[in-house]
Amino acid sequence: MAISRSKVKIYMVDATDAKGLDPATITDTELIAGEIVNYGKTGGGSDTESVPAFGGFIDKEKPEEQFEISMEVVPNLLTAEAAIRWETFKYAADTTNAGVYTSASGSGSAVPAGKKVIIIESEGALNQTYAFNNCDVTQFELDHSADDNRTGNITFKFSPQTTDGSPNLQVVSGVGVLGDAAALIDWASLDK
């Protein structure tokens, strides 16, 4: 059976939050419903370059590329939090003015937290879960024409692994809310 939009749930939490891998901790608070129009994942490619040498070749492995998740979103005004959700992912919180987010980071501003993005595709008890960790928002673009709803494009980037070699991307399939969640690494115990 094909995976249609009705079978997909997308959750986002701060990368430092313990939520995200234990099915008991994920709630509808982290669910992004009715705002994401499409998403895609690219990157992670690796390459080997062969350099001619006397008597043969030397293969040089290049590092794996960063991954990128892009989403087209239609923001809503259902709650105060939802009204600025996407901006809070990209912009820094002004520590001197509550509820204000700015493009400046540094003095008087907090750096936006990296995110965990969890995409669950399910049909009954069968599912596939993608979990992405340490996702930094590199771009948030807005577009609004008078004859349509406001839309935005948000881009997350993350490295294939942390500095200690732990993966920032996990995929699992199985039975249950998040599949075999025990097979997923507990990112909360790892450093970024």
VOBA-1610 file (N, C-alpha, C; in pm, whole numbers, padded with zeros to 5 digits, always signed):
BEGIN
Met+00084-00118+00000Met+00000+00000+00000Met+00089+00125+00000Ala+00058+00220-00084Ala+00136+00343-00095Ala+00123+00427+00032Ile+00223+00511+00055Ile+00222+00598+00172Ile+00163+00732+00130Ser+00040+00760+00173Ser-00026+00886+00140Ser-00014+00982+00259Arg-00053+01106+00237Arg-00039+01208+00341Arg-00117+01174+00468Ser-00226+01098+00453Ser-00305+01063+00571Ser-00233+00962+00661Lys-00125+00904+00613Lys-00050+00804+00690Lys+00077+00863+00753Val+00096+00995+00740Val+00220+01058+00785Val+00195+01156+00899Lys+00280+01146+01002Lys+00281+01243+01111Lys+00423+01294+01125Ile+00437+01427+01141Ile+00569+01487+01154Ile+00576+01559+01289Tyr+00678+01522+01366Tyr+00699+01580+01498Tyr+00832+01656+01498Met+00840+01763+01578Met+00965+01837+01595Met+00982+01874+01741Val+01103+01849+01791Val+01139+01889+01927Val+01282+01942+01925Asp+01321+02014+02028Asp+01459+02060+02037Asp+01553+01940+02043Ala+01669+01953+01983Ala+01766+01842+01981Ala+01809+01803+02121Thr+01804+01898+02215Thr+01845+01868+02353Thr+01732+01808+02435Asp+01612+01803+02380Asp+01496+01749+02450Asp+01503+01596+02450Ala+01469+01536+02564Ala+01471+01389+02574Ala+01360+01326+02492Lys+01261+01405+02452Lys+01150+01351+02373Lys+01198+01314+02234Gly+01124+01228+02170Gly+01151+01201+02030Gly+01175+01057+01995Leu+01232+00980+02085Leu+01257+00841+02052Leu+01175+00746+02137Asp+01141+00785+02256Asp+01058+00701+02342Asp+00912+00731+02308Pro+00836+00632+02259Pro+00698+00656+02219Pro+00613+00715+02331Ala+00648+00688+02454Ala+00569+00739+02566Ala+00587+00889+02585Thr+00694+00947+02531Thr+00719+01090+02552Thr+00669+01178+02440Ile+00646+01125+02323Ile+00598+01207+02211Ile+00450+01233+02228Thr+00410+01359+02214Thr+00269+01395+02232Thr+00224+01481+02115Asp+00096+01513+02114Asp+00043+01598+02009Asp+00099+01739+02017Thr+00161+01776+02129Thr+00225+01908+02141Thr+00337+01922+02039Glu+00408+01813+02012Glu+00520+01815+01917Glu+00476+01786+01773Leu+00351+01747+01755Leu+00298+01715+01622Leu+00274+01843+01544Ile+00325+01848+01421Ile+00299+01961+01332Ile+00192+01913+01234Ala+00068+01955+01257Ala-00044+01907+01175Ala-00105+02022+01097Gly-00135+01997+00970Gly-00205+02094+00888Gly-00123+02213+00844Glu+00010+02204+00850Glu+00094+02316+00808Glu+00198+02277+00704Ile+00242+02154+00702Ile+00348+02112+00609Ile+00284+02057+00482Val+00313+02122+00370Val+00254+02084+00241Val+00337+01975+00175Asn+00470+01986+00182Asn+00556+01880+00130Asn+00690+01886+00200Tyr+00763+01776+00191Tyr+00897+01770+00249Tyr+00985+01681+00163Gly+01113+01699+00177Gly+01208+01617+00103Gly+01341+01610+00176Lys+01414+01503+00154Lys+01547+01485+00213Lys+01646+01463+00100Thr+01757+01534+00105Thr+01864+01516+00007Thr+01996+01511+00082Gly+02102+01481+00008Gly+02236+01482+00066Gly+02278+01347+00119Gly+02388+01349+00193Gly+02442+01227+00250Gly+02526+01146+00154Gly+02550+01202+00036Gly+02628+01128-00063Gly+02775+01121-00024Ser+02840+01019-00072Ser+02984+01007-00051Ser+03048+00969-00183Asp+03176+01000-00196Asp+03242+00980-00323Asp+03383+00930-00297Thr+03434+00853-00392Thr+03572+00809-00389Thr+03639+00858-00515Glu+03751+00924-00498Glu+03824+00978-00611Glu+03947+00891-00634Ser+03967+00848-00757Ser+04086+00771-00792Ser+04190+00864-00851Val+04306+00864-00791Val+04415+00949-00836Val+04520+00858-00901Pro+04557+00889-01026Pro+04658+00805-01092Pro+04791+00813-01016Ala+04853+00699-00999Ala+04985+00691-00934Ala+05071+00596-01018Phe+05199+00604-01000Phe+05287+00512-01073Phe+05255+00370-01030Gly+05221+00288-01127Gly+05191+00148-01099Gly+05049+00121-01056Gly+04962+00220-01062Gly+04823+00196-01021Gly+04748+00324-00988Phe+04655+00312-00897Phe+04572+00425-00856Phe+04567+00431-00704Ile+04543+00550-00653Ile+04521+00571-00510Ile+04377+00617-00496Asp+04298+00543-00421Asp+04159+00581-00396Asp+04151+00668-00271Lys+04093+00786-00288Lys+04075+00877-00175Lys+03925+00889-00148Glu+03885+00850-00028Glu+03745+00862+00010Glu+03718+01002+00061Lys+03616+01065+00005Lys+03577+01198+00049Lys+03474+01184+00160Pro+03469+01281+00252Pro+03372+01274+00361Pro+03228+01275+00310Glu+03140+01213+00385Glu+02999+01211+00351Glu+02943+01353+00360Glu+02859+01391+00264Glu+02799+01524+00261Glu+02696+01541+00372Gln+02667+01667+00404Gln+02559+01696+00497Gln+02425+01657+00434Phe+02327+01629+00520Phe+02191+01605+00475Phe+02114+01736+00480Glu+02009+01742+00402Glu+01923+01860+00401Glu+01778+01814+00397Ile+01697+01872+00484Ile+01552+01848+00483Ile+01488+01980+00446Ser+01405+01980+00343Ser+01335+02102+00305Ser+01185+02077+00316Met+01113+02181+00357Met+00969+02171+00374Met+00902+02297+00323Glu+00790+02279+00256Glu+00703+02392+00225Glu+00594+02392+00330Val+00575+02507+00393Val+00479+02515+00503Val+00377+02625+00477Val+00259+02609+00538Val+00155+02710+00536Val+00127+02743+00682Pro+00190+02850+00734Pro+00172+02885+00876Pro+00027+02918+00907Asn-00011+02900+01034Asn-00147+02934+01076Asn-00145+03018+01203Leu-00260+03072+01237Leu-00274+03157+01355Leu-00364+03092+01461Leu-00363+02958+01469Leu-00451+02890+01564Leu-00416+02923+01708Thr-00286+02934+01737Thr-00241+02968+01872Thr-00126+03068+01860Ala-00091+03132+01970Ala+00022+03225+01969Ala+00151+03152+01932Glu+00166+03029+01980Glu+00286+02951+01949Glu+00291+02913+01801Ala+00177+02872+01746Ala+00173+02834+01605Ala+00199+02954+01514Ala+00157+03072+01556Ala+00170+03192+01473Ala+00316+03224+01441Ile+00408+03191+01533Ile+00549+03222+01509Ile+00637+03096+01514Arg+00575+02980+01502Arg+00649+02853+01512Arg+00772+02849+01422Trp+00754+02878+01294Trp+00863+02863+01197Trp+00971+02968+01218Glu+00931+03088+01259Glu+01029+03193+01287Glu+01116+03155+01407Thr+01057+03090+01509Thr+01135+03052+01627Thr+01239+02945+01594Phe+01214+02868+01489Phe+01312+02768+01448Phe+01436+02832+01388Lys+01419+02947+01322Lys+01529+03012+01252Lys+01594+03126+01330Tyr+01512+03208+01393Tyr+01564+03331+01453Tyr+01591+03315+01603Ala+01676+03401+01654Ala+01718+03396+01793Ala+01616+03468+01882Ala+01593+03412+02001Ala+01506+03476+02098Ala+01581+03593+02160Asp+01516+03709+02162Asp+01576+03826+02227Asp+01558+03808+02377Thr+01666+03790+02448Thr+01657+03761+02592Thr+01614+03882+02674Thr+01611+04000+02613Thr+01568+04119+02685Thr+01421+04155+02658Asn+01362+04094+02556Asn+01222+04119+02521Asn+01151+03986+02494Ala+01069+03944+02589Ala+01001+03815+02577Ala+00912+03811+02453Gly+00919+03702+02380Gly+00834+03682+02262Gly+00886+03748+02136Val+01003+03810+02142Val+01061+03876+02026Val+01174+03788+01972Tyr+01176+03768+01841Tyr+01280+03688+01775Tyr+01349+03776+01672Thr+01481+03770+01668Thr+01556+03859+01580Thr+01654+03782+01494Ser+01702+03849+01389Ser+01802+03788+01303Ser+01941+03799+01362Ala+01955+03875+01469Ala+02086+03892+01534Ala+02106+03786+01640Ser+02223+03726+01643Ser+02255+03635+01752Ser+02377+03694+01823Gly+02386+03668+01949Gly+02497+03725+02026Gly+02443+03798+02146Ser+02489+03916+02169Ser+02451+03994+02287Ser+02300+04018+02290Gly+02236+03975+02398Gly+02092+03996+02413Gly+02006+03896+02339Ser+02067+03800+02270Ser+01990+03703+02194Ser+02040+03561+02221Ala+01947+03469+02224Ala+01983+03329+02241Ala+01989+03263+02104Val+02080+03172+02086Val+02092+03100+01959Val+01978+02998+01949Pro+01910+02991+01834Pro+01801+02894+01819Pro+01854+02751+01837Ala+01776+02671+01906Ala+01816+02532+01931Ala+01807+02450+01805Gly+01898+02353+01788Gly+01885+02254+01683Gly+01761+02171+01708Lys+01713+02102+01608Lys+01588+02027+01619Lys+01608+01878+01592Lys+01518+01799+01648Lys+01497+01661+01606Lys+01372+01665+01520Val+01378+01602+01405Val+01261+01591+01318Val+01230+01443+01308Ile+01108+01406+01343Ile+01066+01265+01342Ile+00948+01253+01246Ile+00962+01170+01145Ile+00855+01148+01046Ile+00810+01004+01059Ile+00684+00986+01094Ile+00628+00852+01113Ile+00526+00826+01003Glu+00549+00722+00927Glu+00458+00680+00821Glu+00396+00549+00867Ser+00264+00547+00885Ser+00205+00425+00941Ser+00075+00386+00873Glu+00050+00258+00872Glu-00073+00197+00823Glu-00110+00089+00923Gly-00208+00119+01008Gly-00242+00024+01113Gly-00126+00008+01209Ala-00080-00115+01230Ala+00031-00140+01322Ala+00166-00140+01251Leu+00167-00129+01119Leu+00293-00128+01044Leu+00338+00015+01019Asn+00468+00039+01029Asn+00514+00174+01006Asn+00661+00179+00970Gln+00702+00299+00931Gln+00843+00330+00909Gln+00866+00466+00974Thr+00973+00477+01050Thr+01005+00602+01119Thr+01140+00653+01073Tyr+01144+00779+01032Tyr+01268+00849+01005Tyr+01292+00942+01123Ala+01412+00939+01178Ala+01447+01029+01287Ala+01576+01102+01249Phe+01571+01234+01251Phe+01686+01318+01216Phe+01722+01401+01338Asn+01849+01408+01374Asn+01893+01478+01495Asn+01987+01593+01460Asn+01993+01689+01551Asn+02084+01804+01538Asn+02063+01880+01408Cys+01938+01901+01373Cys+01903+01974+01251Cys+01903+02124+01278Asp+01987+02196+01209Asp+01992+02341+01222Asp+01919+02404+01104Val+01836+02502+01132Val+01765+02572+01026Val+01862+02670+00961Thr+01884+02653+00833Thr+01976+02741+00761Thr+01902+02847+00680Gln+01772+02827+00659Gln+01698+02922+00577Gln+01549+02912+00607Phe+01483+03026+00613Phe+01337+03031+00620Phe+01291+03144+00530Glu+01221+03110+00421Glu+01174+03209+00324Glu+01023+03219+00331Leu+00972+03340+00320Leu+00828+03363+00319Leu+00783+03406+00180Asp+00660+03370+00146Asp+00601+03414+00020Asp+00452+03433+00045His+00399+03546+00001His+00256+03572+00022His+00205+03660-00092Ser+00112+03607-00168Ser+00047+03687-00272Ser-00097+03713-00227Ala-00156+03816-00280Ala-00290+03858-00236Ala-00398+03754-00265Asp-00375+03666-00362Asp-00478+03569-00397Asp-00451+03429-00342Asp-00363+03419-00243Asp-00330+03287-00187Asp-00287+03301-00041Asn-00278+03189+00028Asn-00231+03188+00166Asn-00081+03215+00171Arg-00036+03263+00284Arg+00108+03282+00304Arg+00173+03144+00313Thr+00286+03129+00249Thr+00361+03004+00256Thr+00504+03034+00298Gly+00574+02931+00333Gly+00715+02945+00368Gly+00792+02822+00325Asn+00920+02840+00305Asn+01010+02727+00277Asn+01117+02729+00384Ile+01130+02616+00453Ile+01228+02606+00561Ile+01326+02495+00526Thr+01453+02519+00554Thr+01557+02422+00523Thr+01635+02389+00650Phe+01643+02260+00680Phe+01723+02210+00792Phe+01845+02141+00734Lys+01961+02157+00797Lys+02081+02083+00757Lys+02139+02013+00879Phe+02197+01896+00854Phe+02263+01826+00964Phe+02373+01737+00908Ser+02473+01714+00991Ser+02585+01628+00953Ser+02543+01482+00964Pro+02609+01393+00889Pro+02576+01251+00897Pro+02595+01193+01037Gln+02692+01249+01111Gln+02716+01197+01246Gln+02768+01309+01337Thr+02761+01282+01467Thr+02811+01376+01566Thr+02963+01364+01573Thr+03026+01452+01650Thr+03171+01448+01662Thr+03221+01319+01725Asp+03135+01254+01803Asp+03176+01126+01863Asp+03139+01006+01776Gly+03090+01032+01653Gly+03063+00923+01559Gly+02922+00865+01566Ser+02834+00922+01648Ser+02696+00873+01656Ser+02615+00925+01538Pro+02528+00843+01482Pro+02452+00886+01363Pro+02348+00993+01396Asn+02328+01086+01305Asn+02223+01187+01318Asn+02100+01149+01237Leu+02102+01036+01168Leu+01988+00988+01092Leu+01965+00842+01128Gln+01840+00811+01160Gln+01803+00673+01190Gln+01671+00642+01118Val+01661+00521+01068Val+01538+00474+01004Val+01506+00338+01064Val+01381+00318+01102Val+01339+00189+01157Val+01199+00159+01108Ser+01170+00032+01085Ser+01034-00007+01051Ser+00994-00118+01147Gly+00866-00131+01166Gly+00821-00236+01258Gly+00677-00217+01297Val+00643-00273+01410Val+00507-00271+01459Val+00502-00186+01585Gly+00399-00104+01597Gly+00383-00021+01716Gly+00383+00126+01681Val+00381+00211+01782Val+00371+00355+01760Val+00490+00408+01682Leu+00611+00373+01724Leu+00731+00418+01655Leu+00811+00301+01600Gly+00746+00190+01578Gly+00820+00074+01533Gly+00899+00017+01648Asp+01014-00038+01620Asp+01098-00095+01723Asp+01182+00017+01784Ala+01120+00096+01871Ala+01187+00213+01928Ala+01312+00174+02006Ala+01315+00053+02057Ala+01433+00009+02132Ala+01555+00001+02042Ala+01533-00012+01911Ala+01645-00021+01818Ala+01706+00117+01789Leu+01632+00223+01822Leu+01682+00357+01797Leu+01777+00400+01908Ile+01878+00476+01873Ile+01974+00527+01970Ile+01910+00640+02050Asp+01933+00643+02180Asp+01883+00750+02265Asp+01973+00872+02249Trp+01932+00965+02162Trp+02014+01081+02133Trp+02030+01172+02254Ala+01935+01168+02348Ala+01942+01257+02463Ala+02069+01234+02545Ser+02126+01116+02533Ser+02247+01084+02611Ser+02375+01123+02538Leu+02363+01176+02417Leu+02481+01207+02337Leu+02507+01357+02332Asp+02631+01393+02305Asp+02667+01534+02282Asp+02643+01567+02136Lys+02619+01696+02109Lys+02599+01738+01971Lys+02731+01733+01897
//
